[in-house]
Amino acid sequence: MIADTLHGNSIDFSAKRFGLHHQAAFDMCHKILLALLELPLAVDICLGNVSEFDETFVLDCYKGKRLDAGAGRKQRKHHAKL
């Protein structure tokens, strides 16, 4: 289960592979992830020599709000294309 979680396999795949119910596999996966989150706090470790970051696009929703100057874009007009 730990290897499946680290490799990013789906919960349904792991549940079927180990003969577990979906909820049991979900709970186990989250226990593993929570333990991994707490690990760097307990032990000073380095996972490797190279670290990579990837960009993430987050869509800000200003529906029903005024767009402030720090939003980084102009207001959209009705029926405007993205």
The first five atom37 places (N, CA, C, CB, O) and aatype in JSON, in Angstrom:
{
  "aatype": [12, 9, 0, 3, 16, 10, 8, 7, 2, 15, 9, 3, 13, 15, 0, 11, 1, 13, 7, 10, 8, 8, 5, 0, 0, 13, 3, 12, 4, 8, 11, 9, 10, 10, 0, 10, 10, 6, 10, 14, 10, 0, 19, 3, 9, 4, 10, 7, 2, 19, 15, 6, 13, 3, 6, 16, 13, 19, 10, 3, 4, 18, 11, 7, 11, 1, 10, 3, 0, 7, 0, 7, 1, 11, 5, 1, 11, 8, 8, 0, 11, 10],
  "atom_mask": [
    [1, 1, 1, 1, 1],
    [1, 1, 1, 1, 1],
    [1, 1, 1, 1, 1],
    [1, 1, 1, 1, 1],
    [1, 1, 1, 1, 1],
    [1, 1, 1, 1, 1],
    [1, 1, 1, 1, 1],
    [1, 1, 1, 0, 1],
    [1, 1, 1, 1, 1],
    [1, 1, 1, 1, 1],
    [1, 1, 1, 1, 1],
    [1, 1, 1, 1, 1],
    [1, 1, 1, 1, 1],
    [1, 1, 1, 1, 1],
    [1, 1, 1, 1, 1],
    [1, 1, 1, 1, 1],
    [1, 1, 1, 1, 1],
    [1, 1, 1, 1, 1],
    [1, 1, 1, 0, 1],
    [1, 1, 1, 1, 1],
    [1, 1, 1, 1, 1],
    [1, 1, 1, 1, 1],
    [1, 1, 1, 1, 1],
    [1, 1, 1, 1, 1],
    [1, 1, 1, 1, 1],
    [1, 1, 1, 1, 1],
    [1, 1, 1, 1, 1],
    [1, 1, 1, 1, 1],
    [1, 1, 1, 1, 1],
    [1, 1, 1, 1, 1],
    [1, 1, 1, 1, 1],
    [1, 1, 1, 1, 1],
    [1, 1, 1, 1, 1],
    [1, 1, 1, 1, 1],
    [1, 1, 1, 1, 1],
    [1, 1, 1, 1, 1],
    [1, 1, 1, 1, 1],
    [1, 1, 1, 1, 1],
    [1, 1, 1, 1, 1],
    [1, 1, 1, 1, 1],
    [1, 1, 1, 1, 1],
    [1, 1, 1, 1, 1],
    [1, 1, 1, 1, 1],
    [1, 1, 1, 1, 1],
    [1, 1, 1, 1, 1],
    [1, 1, 1, 1, 1],
    [1, 1, 1, 1, 1],
    [1, 1, 1, 0, 1],
    [1, 1, 1, 1, 1],
    [1, 1, 1, 1, 1],
    [1, 1, 1, 1, 1],
    [1, 1, 1, 1, 1],
    [1, 1, 1, 1, 1],
    [1, 1, 1, 1, 1],
    [1, 1, 1, 1, 1],
    [1, 1, 1, 1, 1],
    [1, 1, 1, 1, 1],
    [1, 1, 1, 1, 1],
    [1, 1, 1, 1, 1],
    [1, 1, 1, 1, 1],
    [1, 1, 1, 1, 1],
    [1, 1, 1, 1, 1],
    [1, 1, 1, 1, 1],
    [1, 1, 1, 0, 1],
    [1, 1, 1, 1, 1],
    [1, 1, 1, 1, 1],
    [1, 1, 1, 1, 1],
    [1, 1, 1, 1, 1],
    [1, 1, 1, 1, 1],
    [1, 1, 1, 0, 1],
    [1, 1, 1, 1, 1],
    [1, 1, 1, 0, 1],
    [1, 1, 1, 1, 1],
    [1, 1, 1, 1, 1],
    [1, 1, 1, 1, 1],
    [1, 1, 1, 1, 1],
    [1, 1, 1, 1, 1],
    [1, 1, 1, 1, 1],
    [1, 1, 1, 1, 1],
    [1, 1, 1, 1, 1],
    [1, 1, 1, 1, 1],
    [1, 1, 1, 1, 1]
  ],
  "atom_positions": [
    [[0.82, -1.19, 0.0], [0.0, 0.0, 0.0], [0.87, 1.25, 0.0], [-0.94, 0.0, 1.2], [0.52, 2.24, -0.64]],
    [[1.98, 1.2, 0.71], [2.88, 2.36, 0.75], [3.46, 2.63, -0.63], [4.02, 2.14, 1.78], [3.51, 3.77, -1.07]],
    [[3.89, 1.58, -1.32], [4.46, 1.75, -2.66], [3.41, 2.3, -3.62], [5.02, 0.42, -3.19], [3.71, 3.18, -4.43]],
    [[2.17, 1.8, -3.53], [1.1, 2.31, -4.39], [0.84, 3.78, -4.13], [-0.19, 1.51, -4.18], [0.64, 4.55, -5.07]],
    [[0.86, 4.19, -2.86], [0.63, 5.58, -2.5], [1.75, 6.46, -3.03], [0.51, 5.74, -0.99], [1.49, 7.53, -3.59]],
    [[3.0, 6.02, -2.86], [4.14, 6.82, -3.32], [4.21, 6.89, -4.84], [5.43, 6.24, -2.78], [4.69, 7.89, -5.38]],
    [[3.75, 5.85, -5.53], [3.76, 5.87, -6.99], [2.54, 6.58, -7.57], [3.82, 4.46, -7.53], [2.46, 6.75, -8.79]],
    [[1.61, 6.99, -6.74], [0.45, 7.74, -7.21], [-0.65, 6.89, -7.81], [0.0, 0.0, 0.0], [-1.48, 7.39, -8.56]],
    [[-0.66, 5.6, -7.48], [-1.73, 4.74, -7.98], [-3.05, 5.14, -7.33], [-1.42, 3.25, -7.7], [-3.08, 5.64, -6.21]],
    [[-4.14, 4.92, -8.05], [-5.45, 5.32, -7.54], [-5.86, 4.44, -6.36], [-6.51, 5.23, -8.64], [-5.37, 3.33, -6.18]],
    [[-6.76, 4.98, -5.56], [-7.24, 4.25, -4.38], [-8.0, 3.01, -4.81], [-8.14, 5.15, -3.51], [-7.87, 1.95, -4.19]],
    [[-8.8, 3.13, -5.87], [-9.55, 1.96, -6.36], [-8.61, 0.86, -6.86], [-10.5, 2.38, -7.48], [-8.88, -0.32, -6.65]],
    [[-7.51, 1.24, -7.52], [-6.53, 0.27, -7.98], [-5.91, -0.47, -6.8], [-5.44, 0.96, -8.81], [-5.8, -1.7, -6.82]],
    [[-5.51, 0.28, -5.78], [-4.9, -0.34, -4.59], [-5.9, -1.2, -3.85], [-4.33, 0.73, -3.66], [-5.55, -2.28, -3.36]],
    [[-7.14, -0.74, -3.75], [-8.17, -1.53, -3.05], [-8.4, -2.86, -3.74], [-9.49, -0.75, -2.97], [-8.51, -3.9, -3.09]],
    [[-8.47, -2.82, -5.06], [-8.68, -4.06, -5.81], [-7.47, -4.98, -5.7], [-8.99, -3.76, -7.29], [-7.61, -6.2, -5.58]],
    [[-6.28, -4.39, -5.74], [-5.04, -5.17, -5.68], [-4.89, -5.9, -4.35], [-3.84, -4.26, -5.91], [-4.44, -7.05, -4.32]],
    [[-5.27, -5.25, -3.25], [-5.1, -5.84, -1.92], [-6.38, -6.45, -1.36], [-4.59, -4.8, -0.97], [-6.38, -6.97, -0.25]],
    [[-7.46, -6.4, -2.13], [-8.72, -6.99, -1.69], [-9.37, -6.22, -0.56], [0.0, 0.0, 0.0], [-9.96, -6.81, 0.34]],
    [[-9.27, -4.89, -0.6], [-9.83, -4.04, 0.44], [-11.05, -3.29, -0.09], [-8.77, -3.04, 0.94], [-11.25, -3.18, -1.3]],
    [[-11.85, -2.8, 0.82], [-12.93, -1.9, 0.42], [-12.33, -0.54, 0.11], [-14.02, -1.8, 1.54], [-11.25, -0.2, 0.59]],
    [[-13.04, 0.24, -0.7], [-12.55, 1.57, -1.11], [-12.24, 2.43, 0.12], [-13.6, 2.27, -2.0], [-11.19, 3.06, 0.17]],
    [[-13.15, 2.47, 1.1], [-12.95, 3.33, 2.27], [-11.74, 2.9, 3.09], [-14.2, 3.3, 3.15], [-11.02, 3.76, 3.61]],
    [[-11.49, 1.61, 3.2], [-10.32, 1.12, 3.94], [-9.04, 1.55, 3.25], [-10.36, -0.42, 4.08], [-8.09, 1.99, 3.91]],
    [[-8.99, 1.44, 1.92], [-7.81, 1.86, 1.17], [-7.62, 3.37, 1.27], [-7.92, 1.42, -0.31], [-6.5, 3.86, 1.38]],
    [[-8.72, 4.12, 1.22], [-8.68, 5.57, 1.36], [-8.09, 5.96, 2.71], [-10.1, 6.18, 1.19], [-7.21, 6.82, 2.78]],
    [[-8.58, 5.34, 3.78], [-8.08, 5.65, 5.12], [-6.6, 5.32, 5.26], [-8.88, 4.88, 6.17], [-5.84, 6.1, 5.84]],
    [[-6.19, 4.17, 4.73], [-4.78, 3.78, 4.82], [-3.9, 4.75, 4.05], [-4.58, 2.36, 4.29], [-2.82, 5.13, 4.52]],
    [[-4.35, 5.15, 2.86], [-3.59, 6.09, 2.04], [-3.38, 7.41, 2.79], [-4.31, 6.34, 0.7], [-2.29, 7.97, 2.78]],
    [[-4.43, 7.9, 3.42], [-4.32, 9.17, 4.12], [-3.5, 9.06, 5.4], [-5.7, 9.7, 4.46], [-2.85, 10.03, 5.79]],
    [[-3.5, 7.91, 6.05], [-2.62, 7.72, 7.19], [-1.16, 7.75, 6.75], [-2.93, 6.4, 7.9], [-0.31, 8.31, 7.44]],
    [[-0.87, 7.14, 5.61], [0.49, 7.15, 5.08], [0.91, 8.57, 4.73], [0.59, 6.24, 3.84], [2.02, 8.99, 5.07]],
    [[0.03, 9.31, 4.04], [0.37, 10.68, 3.65], [0.55, 11.58, 4.86], [-0.71, 11.24, 2.74], [1.45, 12.43, 4.86]],
    [[-0.27, 11.43, 5.89], [-0.12, 12.23, 7.1], [1.19, 11.9, 7.82], [-1.31, 12.02, 8.04], [1.85, 12.79, 8.34]],
    [[1.56, 10.63, 7.84], [2.83, 10.24, 8.45], [4.01, 10.84, 7.68], [2.96, 8.71, 8.5], [4.99, 11.27, 8.28]],
    [[3.92, 10.86, 6.35], [4.99, 11.45, 5.54], [5.08, 12.96, 5.73], [4.77, 11.12, 4.07], [6.17, 13.53, 5.67]],
    [[3.93, 13.61, 5.96], [3.95, 15.06, 6.21], [4.63, 15.38, 7.53], [2.52, 15.61, 6.22], [5.32, 16.4, 7.64]],
    [[4.46, 14.54, 8.53], [5.05, 14.78, 9.84], [6.51, 14.34, 9.92], [4.25, 14.06, 10.9], [7.22, 14.73, 10.85]],
    [[6.97, 13.54, 8.99], [8.32, 13.0, 9.02], [9.4, 14.08, 9.01], [8.53, 12.07, 7.86], [10.31, 14.03, 9.83]],
    [[9.35, 15.07, 8.1], [10.4, 16.1, 8.11], [10.45, 16.89, 9.41], [10.21, 17.05, 6.96], [11.51, 17.42, 9.77]],
    [[9.34, 17.0, 10.13], [9.34, 17.71, 11.39], [10.07, 16.91, 12.47], [7.92, 18.01, 11.83], [10.68, 17.48, 13.37]],
    [[10.0, 15.59, 12.38], [10.61, 14.74, 13.39], [12.09, 14.5, 13.11], [9.88, 13.42, 13.47], [12.89, 14.42, 14.05]],
    [[12.46, 14.38, 11.86], [13.83, 14.03, 11.48], [14.29, 14.99, 10.39], [13.92, 12.55, 11.0], [13.56, 15.27, 9.44]],
    [[15.5, 15.49, 10.53], [16.07, 16.36, 9.49], [16.62, 15.47, 8.38], [17.18, 17.3, 10.08], [17.69, 14.88, 8.53]],
    [[15.89, 15.38, 7.25], [16.29, 14.5, 6.16], [16.38, 15.28, 4.86], [15.3, 13.34, 6.02], [15.79, 16.35, 4.71]],
    [[17.12, 14.73, 3.94], [17.2, 15.26, 2.58], [16.8, 14.13, 1.65], [18.65, 15.81, 2.25], [17.36, 13.03, 1.71]],
    [[15.84, 14.39, 0.77], [15.33, 13.34, -0.1], [16.19, 13.12, -1.34], [13.94, 13.66, -0.52], [16.06, 12.09, -1.99]],
    [[17.05, 14.06, -1.68], [17.9, 13.87, -2.85], [18.66, 15.14, -3.18], [0.0, 0.0, 0.0], [18.51, 16.16, -2.5]],
    [[19.46, 15.08, -4.21], [20.26, 16.23, -4.59], [19.5, 17.22, -5.45], [21.49, 15.78, -5.32], [19.83, 18.4, -5.45]],
    [[18.49, 16.76, -6.17], [17.77, 17.62, -7.11], [16.33, 17.76, -6.62], [17.81, 17.03, -8.55], [15.66, 16.78, -6.31]],
    [[15.86, 18.99, -6.57], [14.46, 19.26, -6.25], [13.84, 19.98, -7.42], [14.31, 20.09, -4.94], [14.46, 20.87, -8.01]],
    [[12.63, 19.59, -7.76], [11.94, 20.21, -8.89], [10.61, 20.78, -8.42], [11.72, 19.2, -10.03], [9.93, 20.2, -7.58]],
    [[10.27, 21.94, -8.97], [8.99, 22.57, -8.7], [8.24, 22.69, -10.0], [9.17, 23.96, -8.03], [8.83, 22.88, -11.06]],
    [[6.95, 22.57, -9.92], [6.11, 22.71, -11.09], [5.1, 23.81, -10.82], [5.4, 21.37, -11.45], [4.66, 24.0, -9.68]],
    [[4.73, 24.54, -11.86], [3.77, 25.62, -11.67], [2.36, 25.06, -11.57], [3.85, 26.63, -12.83], [2.04, 24.01, -12.14]],
    [[1.54, 25.75, -10.84], [0.15, 25.36, -10.66], [-0.73, 26.55, -11.01], [-0.13, 24.87, -9.21], [-0.52, 27.65, -10.5]],
    [[-1.7, 26.33, -11.87], [-2.63, 27.38, -12.25], [-3.81, 27.35, -11.31], [-3.08, 27.22, -13.73], [-4.5, 26.33, -11.19]],
    [[-4.06, 28.46, -10.64], [-5.18, 28.57, -9.72], [-6.1, 29.66, -10.26], [-4.71, 28.89, -8.26], [-5.69, 30.81, -10.4]],
    [[-7.32, 29.3, -10.57], [-8.29, 30.24, -11.09], [-8.93, 30.99, -9.94], [-9.36, 29.53, -11.96], [-9.61, 30.39, -9.1]],
    [[-8.71, 32.29, -9.9], [-9.35, 33.12, -8.89], [-10.75, 33.46, -9.35], [-8.53, 34.41, -8.61], [-10.95, 33.8, -10.51]],
    [[-11.69, 33.37, -8.46], [-13.08, 33.68, -8.79], [-13.45, 35.0, -8.15], [-14.03, 32.55, -8.33], [-13.45, 35.13, -6.93]],
    [[-13.78, 35.98, -8.98], [-14.2, 37.29, -8.5], [-15.67, 37.52, -8.78], [-13.36, 38.38, -9.13], [-16.12, 38.67, -8.82]],
    [[-16.42, 36.45, -8.99], [-17.82, 36.59, -9.33], [-18.57, 37.26, -8.18], [-18.44, 35.2, -9.66], [-18.51, 36.8, -7.04]],
    [[-19.25, 38.34, -8.49], [-20.01, 39.08, -7.49], [-19.17, 40.02, -6.65], [0.0, 0.0, 0.0], [-19.68, 40.61, -5.7]],
    [[-17.88, 40.17, -6.98], [-16.98, 41.04, -6.22], [-16.36, 42.06, -7.16], [-15.89, 40.22, -5.5], [-16.27, 41.83, -8.36]],
    [[-15.94, 43.15, -6.61], [-15.19, 44.12, -7.4], [-13.75, 43.63, -7.53], [-15.24, 45.55, -6.74], [-13.2, 43.04, -6.6]],
    [[-13.17, 43.87, -8.67], [-11.8, 43.44, -8.93], [-10.85, 44.5, -8.4], [-11.56, 43.18, -10.45], [-10.89, 45.65, -8.85]],
    [[-10.0, 44.14, -7.45], [-9.07, 45.12, -6.9], [-7.87, 45.31, -7.82], [-8.61, 44.68, -5.5], [-7.67, 44.53, -8.75]],
    [[-7.09, 46.32, -7.56], [-5.96, 46.66, -8.42], [-4.87, 45.59, -8.4], [-5.37, 48.01, -8.0], [-4.12, 45.47, -9.37]],
    [[-4.77, 44.82, -7.35], [-3.72, 43.81, -7.23], [-4.06, 42.48, -7.86], [0.0, 0.0, 0.0], [-3.32, 41.51, -7.67]],
    [[-5.15, 42.39, -8.59], [-5.57, 41.12, -9.18], [-4.69, 40.7, -10.34], [-7.01, 41.2, -9.63], [-4.62, 39.51, -10.66]],
    [[-4.01, 41.64, -10.98], [-3.11, 41.29, -12.07], [-3.76, 41.16, -13.42], [0.0, 0.0, 0.0], [-3.12, 40.69, -14.37]],
    [[-5.01, 41.55, -13.55], [-5.68, 41.51, -14.86], [-6.81, 42.53, -14.87], [-6.23, 40.08, -15.16], [-7.25, 43.02, -13.83]],
    [[-7.27, 42.84, -16.09], [-8.39, 43.76, -16.24], [-9.7, 43.02, -15.99], [-8.39, 44.41, -17.64], [-9.75, 41.79, -16.04]],
    [[-10.75, 43.79, -15.73], [-12.06, 43.18, -15.58], [-12.54, 42.66, -16.92], [-13.06, 44.19, -14.99], [-12.26, 43.24, -17.97]],
    [[-13.27, 41.56, -16.87], [-13.86, 41.02, -18.09], [-15.21, 41.62, -18.31], [-13.95, 39.49, -18.03], [-15.96, 41.87, -17.37]],
    [[-15.52, 41.84, -19.56], [-16.84, 42.36, -19.92], [-17.76, 41.16, -20.13], [-16.78, 43.27, -21.2], [-17.3, 40.02, -20.25]],
    [[-19.05, 41.44, -20.18], [-20.04, 40.39, -20.44], [-19.76, 39.73, -21.79], [-21.47, 40.98, -20.42], [-19.51, 40.44, -22.77]],
    [[-19.78, 38.43, -21.87], [-19.57, 37.63, -23.07], [-18.15, 37.75, -23.62], [-20.57, 38.03, -24.13], [-17.92, 37.47, -24.8]],
    [[-17.21, 38.16, -22.8], [-15.81, 38.25, -23.26], [-15.2, 36.87, -23.28], [-14.98, 39.2, -22.35], [-15.52, 36.03, -22.44]],
    [[-14.33, 36.62, -24.23], [-13.62, 35.34, -24.34], [-12.42, 35.37, -23.41], [-13.19, 35.05, -25.8], [-11.86, 36.43, -23.14]],
    [[-12.02, 34.18, -22.94], [-10.86, 34.09, -22.04], [-9.59, 34.38, -22.74], [-10.77, 32.75, -21.42], [-8.52, 34.34, -22.12]]
  ]
}
